[in-house]
Amino acid sequence: IQMTQSPSSLSASVGDRVTITCRASQNIYSYLNWYQQKPGKAPNLLIYAASNFHSGVPSRFSGSGSGTDFTLTITSLQPEDFATYYCQQTYSTPLTFGGGTKVEVK
Amino acid sequence: QVQLQQWGAGLLKPSEPLSLTCAVYGGSFQDYYWSWIRQPPGKGLEWIGEINHSGTTNYSPSLKSRVTLSVDTSKNQFSLKLTSVTAADTAVYYCARTNYASFGPNDYWGQGILVTVSS
């Protein structure tokens, strides 16, 4: 299953609302997860099953969607949110990731 | 608190085997799948495969011919072996827990090891 993320990068300011989209090449129901990765660190799980918060994730992050189209939204971007974000489908093996979206300072 | 700690050789010559091990501390070992994921420098994430406590495996088709995953339940450890490495296998390798009870996210990760393949 191919996962296509867009945009591949974006520039934003602190306080902005940021939306990242992920499209699956076939129906994956709600088997969609979102990760945040900072340079030199392992990815951190943010959202699982399309819209469920992993423990400790701030409420400014939210996920939505089902089927083939999914969205990660950051309602008010904070300085610590500048990072790369990946979606991942876990509907079937081989598990696959989107290409990533780098959120940079505007 | 679940922690994954991984180790293995970080510099290999072409054609040598890559061997990494990941130890799991905290939580149940039997109730999850255990995965390997890699990331070439400056690139995205690539799933390598997964194994459970009974040794059931799933592999990436693109690596299946060269990958073997194994598990040691007495030590709560799992391992990755990748044969005949080339420069294209240069990457940070991560181990991670796969939580299929929650739709399969990788909810805990090891620290990552950079494996460089160079003559």
Interface residues (C-beta under 8 A of the other chain):
Chain A: S30 Y31 N33 Y35 K41 A42 P43 N44 L45 Y48 A49 N52 H54 Y86 Q88 T90 T93 P94 L95 T96 F97 G98 G99 G100
Chain B: S35 G44 L45 E46 W47 E50 N58 Y59 S60 P61 S62 Y94 A96 T98 N99 Y100 S102 F103 G104 P105 N106 D107 W109 G110 Q111 G112
